[in-house]
Amino acid sequence: MKALVTGGAGFTGVHLVRALVDRGDEVTVLDISAGDPVDTDPLKARGVKFILGSVADKEPLQKAVAGQEVIFHLASAFRDIHQGAPLFHKVDVEGTQQLLELARRAGARRVVHCSTQGVHGSLPAGQVPGNEESPLAPIDYYCEAKVAAEAIADKFIAEGMDIVNVRPTSIYGPGDTHGWLKLFRMCKQGRFLMLGSGKVFNHPVYVGNLVQGFLLAADVPEARGRTYLVGDSEYVSLNELVRLIGKVLGTKVKLYRFPWYQPVHALAYLMEVASKPFNYEPPLFRRRLTWFSTNRGWDISRARTELGFKPQVDLEKGLTLTKQWYQERGLL
């Protein structure tokens, strides 16, 4: 199978590209970044074609889409915290529109569109687990853009195009050097500052489990036009998650609670302002703070039943594999 992966040089994309190559597919990657050579050079050596460019730019996108059977659309402005709503709209909304138009013209068999659990926002207390029919209630620019992108995909579906929407939960695993790495580092210190009660739920998905979900979404004929939440078998409270990370690290983590969210939110805003002229990601920003207050846990029965999705790596094993990767890279 000839497959295109947009965003294929990123954390999740590299895992997906590797899995596609492992099963014998011919893979092209379109990404605005060249990625980490440690990850991408071995893929190039195995025949993966890398095209440098954005889904928002027609020329490289048209070149990448040509001749592809299946397109995995993972590209997003997710990490660009300083750009605000316009960049998210350009990449995640306009880029999706342009990709689907070109894919339809090129005769692609199926597009697997990567959305996010965040389109549902935060579930009210007592309403966990949610599912694909839970209300759409995005709480930031990124999630708002994903709602708009799904609406575009639904329009193309209504016009007869074969598209599958996948809503991953909180992705972690080897290769993630952002939020989860910071979480591990905080837990390793043996002290963890928890904003709020820590009783809200987090629904992780190990990156290998998510890749399995993407491949099934591409291969199962009955998935046409459907939307799937893809996560691990279990969701946990933040308190449980922190303690479990401590367990795999061999560290007893003491939780310190800070009940006042707003002062920390204000501090995060000041950090964003201070870091913007230098274009670096501050250690604390407002979107990251939503981790402490967002309540997310999902029923993944639809993916299990319709796709045959069976998460292979449980949370403790996934956290252990992630810890080992951090240690091997000298990050922890």
Secondary structure, DSSP 8 states (H G I E B T S, - for coil): -EEEEETTTSHHHHHHHHHHHHTT-EEEEEESS---HHHHHHHHHTT-EEEE--TTSHHHHHHHHTT-SEEEE----TT-TTS-HHHHIIIIIIHHHHHHHHHHHHT-SEEEEE--GGGG----TT--SB-TTS-----SHHHHHHHHHHHHHHHHHHTT--EEEEEE-EEESTT--SHHHHHHHHHHTTEEEEES-S-SEE-EEEHHHHHHHHHHHHH-GGGTT-EEEE--S--EEHHHHHHHHHHHHT---EEEEE--HHHHHHHHHHHHHHHGGGT---S--HHHHHHHH----B--HHIIIII-----S-HHHHHHHHHHHHHHTT--
